[in-house]
């Protein structure tokens, strides 16, 4: 799960990235990738790079390329000097418990 | 980007023609159904009824199932499709083959006309199997759904071979086995081998995915695979060697047990679903499995009573189980395929429509209502031998087909409208509001 600490030296940049990533929708579930809990980590440690570690709701999802393109489109205007890299992982596997309350509400999932 | 291979969807030409072809044949079915109403209470082997059955099995069901496999198998195997060109080739063969075969049945022209249609469909089934085995062979891990899809593909080749062989018997009778026996084996292999096993593989992947439900009882699918195959294999071998006798019930029981395991898996996923409300597409799918259960329950009645029950049995399987599943799942798959093609590169650039906005929800609602009405009217019409009810049911089926075809065409010909401000980024709050509105 993506965790954000105010002590983090890249706190402001991460907030900006998370806000932008709210615009990338998983077309299969109609919910953005942040509220789905698909994004595991944002790595700003390299000065010229931003690495997004994330997963997909379905392995080999045919819409994976569309999601990846969406990430590049929303982040590039905010971080023009960083190379955006999307790192897809399957561990830990995604499940519904990783969703935010807002994501659960949008999917109509009962508590 | 990681080395993990994601999202390499097959080329559009490998999948979309099958949906267009399926919609075309669904409308042909509706028109043919209106035409054959006076014959609905006759024998199921009458030429027009046989033509209608092949419109269902080859033109409609096989067409869509082949396309759906080409889209889904790479997801299951986590690998690219073996060959998109081979998929297109199989479409050309099955489409032309279906036209030739169905027309030869309709006007009853056994001989080169029927055989050439059968040959093209056989070539399509072989091309399909090569593609399925080629894709599955690259799969790194064992997967029971992959096994079901490969075995379904093998039975598909077998049933098209049997169909071709039976057509040959009309012209050059070289086998001592009577034609009705060949026809029964051909039909059962098509139903319990090709359709059942493919649906077992595909539905147990798609339905839990759309319901956001998971079943941990994958052993149920292993049993479904084993029992369905042993049952069908024993049916084929014994029918061929001895003919169809009372022992056939053992084979039937094995296949039915396999179906029960398949349905038990789906029920478990349904019970553990996270998304409680069911949309129309999922209602269509649930209805489909209800029809399958009714078809199984009606088997003893079909054997005990007259041909009227054979027609009902066929309706339960073709107009019920197979059609209802396809009518629902089309709108769970096709809009995503087209959306992915048209909007992949624009995602995040501007407010792109959602896949479900590519077709009319209202038309889908009418499709569902007309489908139910058609089914009830045709069932009552055949049971009561009432031609007016038959015509009313056929007209409802025509209306349902038009709704389906219209939506499919709307999706296939969807054009991207790029706004002038494409490239600017929307604020989060606007998008969130939009999302919450759905």
Boltz contact constraints between the chains, C-beta under 6 A:
constraints:
  - contact:
      token1: [A, 19]
      token2: [B, 428]
      max_distance: 6.0
  - contact:
      token1: [A, 22]
      token2: [B, 428]
      max_distance: 6.0
  - contact:
      token1: [A, 23]
      token2: [B, 348]
      max_distance: 6.0
  - contact:
      token1: [A, 23]
      token2: [B, 431]
      max_distance: 6.0
  - contact:
      token1: [A, 24]
      token2: [B, 348]
      max_distance: 6.0
  - contact:
      token1: [A, 27]
      token2: [B, 339]
      max_distance: 6.0
  - contact:
      token1: [A, 27]
      token2: [B, 355]
      max_distance: 6.0
  - contact:
      token1: [A, 30]
      token2: [B, 354]
      max_distance: 6.0
  - contact:
      token1: [A, 59]
      token2: [B, 78]
      max_distance: 6.0
  - contact:
      token1: [A, 60]
      token2: [B, 6]
      max_distance: 6.0
  - contact:
      token1: [A, 60]
      token2: [B, 75]
      max_distance: 6.0
  - contact:
      token1: [A, 60]
      token2: [B, 78]
      max_distance: 6.0
  - contact:
      token1: [A, 61]
      token2: [B, 7]
      max_distance: 6.0
  - contact:
      token1: [A, 62]
      token2: [B, 7]
      max_distance: 6.0
  - contact:
      token1: [A, 62]
      token2: [B, 9]
      max_distance: 6.0
  - contact:
      token1: [A, 62]
      token2: [B, 340]
      max_distance: 6.0
  - contact:
      token1: [A, 63]
      token2: [B, 340]
      max_distance: 6.0
  - contact:
      token1: [A, 64]
      token2: [B, 6]
      max_distance: 6.0
  - contact:
      token1: [A, 64]
      token2: [B, 7]
      max_distance: 6.0
  - contact:
      token1: [A, 65]
      token2: [B, 7]
      max_distance: 6.0
  - contact:
      token1: [A, 65]
      token2: [B, 344]
      max_distance: 6.0
  - contact:
      token1: [A, 66]
      token2: [B, 340]
      max_distance: 6.0
  - contact:
      token1: [A, 66]
      token2: [B, 344]
      max_distance: 6.0
  - contact:
      token1: [A, 66]
      token2: [B, 347]
      max_distance: 6.0
  - contact:
      token1: [A, 69]
      token2: [B, 344]
      max_distance: 6.0
  - contact:
      token1: [A, 69]
      token2: [B, 345]
      max_distance: 6.0
  - contact:
      token1: [A, 69]
      token2: [B, 347]
      max_distance: 6.0
  - contact:
      token1: [A, 70]
      token2: [B, 347]
      max_distance: 6.0
  - contact:
      token1: [A, 70]
      token2: [B, 348]
      max_distance: 6.0
  - contact:
      token1: [A, 73]
      token2: [B, 348]
      max_distance: 6.0
  - contact:
      token1: [A, 73]
      token2: [B, 349]
      max_distance: 6.0
  - contact:
      token1: [A, 74]
      token2: [B, 348]
      max_distance: 6.0
  - contact:
      token1: [A, 74]
      token2: [B, 425]
      max_distance: 6.0
  - contact:
      token1: [A, 77]
      token2: [B, 425]
      max_distance: 6.0
  - contact:
      token1: [A, 86]
      token2: [B, 1]
      max_distance: 6.0
  - contact:
      token1: [A, 87]
      token2: [B, 2]
      max_distance: 6.0
  - contact:
      token1: [A, 88]
      token2: [B, 2]
      max_distance: 6.0
  - contact:
      token1: [A, 88]
      token2: [B, 4]
      max_distance: 6.0
  - contact:
      token1: [A, 88]
      token2: [B, 6]
      max_distance: 6.0
  - contact:
      token1: [A, 96]
      token2: [B, 274]
      max_distance: 6.0
  - contact:
      token1: [A, 106]
      token2: [B, 435]
      max_distance: 6.0
  - contact:
      token1: [A, 108]
      token2: [B, 277]
      max_distance: 6.0
  - contact:
      token1: [A, 109]
      token2: [B, 274]
      max_distance: 6.0
  - contact:
      token1: [A, 110]
      token2: [B, 276]
      max_distance: 6.0
